[in-house]
Amino acid sequence: MSTLARKKLPIGIQTFADIIEGGYYYVDKAPLIHRLVEEARQRWAWGIVVALCSL
C-alpha cells in the first residue's frame, strides 16, 4: 500500500509564493470567478429588461 504525502492547507498564508514554496494545497479559482461575474452580468442585464418592460 502506497502512502501519499498530504499537503497542508494554506490557512492564514497570504502570498502565492509562500503557498508554493511551503508545499501547501493551491486551487485556482479563476474559472469560478469568471463564471460568477458572467452570471451576475446576465442577471443585471435581465433586471434592466424587466424594469424597462414594467414602465
N, C-alpha and C positions, 0 to 999 in steps of 0.2 A: 504494500500500500504506500503510495507516494503522499507526501505531505506538502501542501502548497504554503509558501510563505504568505502570511497575512500582512497586508499593508495597513498602516494606521489611518484613521480618519483625521482630516486636517481641521480639527476643531480649534478655532482661535488663530489659525495661520492665515495671514493676510496677503502674502505675496506669492505669485506663481512660482518664482524661483525657489522659495522656501518649500513649497509643496513638492516640486520635482526633486530638489536636492535632498529633502528629508524622506523620500520614498513613500509619500502619502498617496492615497487614492486621489485621482483627479477625474472629474466628469465634465465634459464640455457641454455646457447648456446653451450654446449659441443657437442651435436649431430650435430649441424650445422657446427661447426669447423671440426669435424671428416669427414663429407661429403665433405667439401671444400678441405681438404687435400687429400682425396681419389680421387676426380675428378681431382685435379691438378696432382697427381701422374700418373693417367691414361693418361692425356693429354701429360705429359712429356714423358712417355714410347712410346706413339703413335708417337710423334715427332721424337724420335730416330729411330723408324722403318721407317718412311717416309724418313728421312735423309739418312739412310743406303741404302734404295732402290733406291735413286736417284744418288748413286755413280756410 
